[in-house]
Amino acid sequence: MLNFEKGVYREATNSRDGEFTYEKFITDVHEAAYNELYLSHENTFAEIYGDGIMAVLPEDNGKYILENIYRLTAGMRSYNESFKADILHPKIDMGCGITIGRISFTYYAFDNRYHAIGYAIHEAARIESLSKRYDARVLISQHFLNFIRGYVDSDARFSFRFIDSLVLYGFKEPVTLYELLLDNDPRFEIKKRSTSPYNQAYEKYCNRDWKGAKEIFLQIYNEYGLGTGSIMANRCERLARNEPLGYWNGVWDSSKK
């Protein structure tokens, strides 16, 4: 990503080697992940999975994590805005899932490497898998938000919005999700403005006012263009047809497919 920001892809346009390519971008992201997440800070661990990156950082790295997410998303936006998208130059997007918890490292002899394992690893992966569904680029758990809240509140580049409370697939306990908002996102101010009506709709949703909640969620989708509103409106319609029995606190169960 650092190489991209320095403009190394803006070489001679009459040479195929100098063109913007998705392959070059992904290679650069992998290099940056290794250099920035692994080499540049002690006690970090980074591993590449296809076009995904898993990073494990010690608990003193809250600001470091935020800065790297900011640089990565800023570079992605620069890449997307640098040319007209076509089949050879696709625009890209990314999703992040971040949480906090204890992990262990286990040595696997078959590939002669240590691999990170633990509850938090799986939780982060499940959270990331929901980023597209909720139209939220950087999804974080309540635990991680509590950890970085001081940095977020003191830096105007960052903000957050509540998304949902749910039981993740394969889990038993609920997790509360927020989107970490970055001012390099073109929809930064839109998402901030949507926070109040969204919270109002979610309160109605928790009080079983499916019709009232659906109306506001749809308004959020139509006025702000946020997919989260559509997702929640559809859920309200589904719950109106199949009223949940017994105690209801708004937690959505997605633990099973």
Steps between C-alpha positions, in 0.01 A plus 500: 500500500787734574640438153164585349478825694844594367365454149720217376208375289498826305781392271503532122148441376623362170649200677289217636747469787415854606123464499278492802414140568306322768786251534747777575267651754445171683874427498560841649236443768671172592839671517361782708333252735831327557703819537250711692311246710782258567846656465433855617360418843602247762279211601278508191394215276365518145390225266370512142196299395440551126407867469437525875728594785480384861692717744550435872625795702572539873257690717712817510448558127161672479621816327738299280208287377290807421781668307562191286130461420489867404800470267369182340156644426648829376727312260209289377298812424796653311533181299130495410499865396814477289341349189175405336402150605488225237550125485879535516497768767226411751419729786539334836339520839590355834341388823658489844397314813672595825460376854712454810571182696753240602667284237768231488759398244534138395783356296401291197775273377347448155577859399766576762312805627316633802130574457276714718201322653232600746150633552593851390641379166171336405296791633693751288455280191123474557474875555689572177266270307210729597657824380351477151157401626482798734655739247769575758864496393662467843292302749621484859378336818384688808811373683731653241306826495538527877873445456550775238222740605745758635690515170181520294345776710818710487562476124258666256601255226314223682150439624270199543139393464304219660407217262340200674506250784502138391630152560763424236491182295648216704494699827276494806546843658382824334735770377422867446634639173597854402640645183824692537456810283793660318500843338663359185169325433286719266198410715662599831267793572196316366562210735550735794169676425321165477601401853217672688207374285657154485522480879139619522390226260698238689332601827160444338627168364601391852153603625331281237369801308576332168296741289649814655853361484460388140383845389808670645739233374357539149533877532867454586546279195317737265639830629855399589549207263626274779443128453475451876158664489376255239633199692328608821175593325482152347565349841214701652267376228606143570448541876158657445394181321663272760482671838782377731374310802598576856766750602627732226792742530573553131786250474483328162598135491715419196685217672354247259465515122 
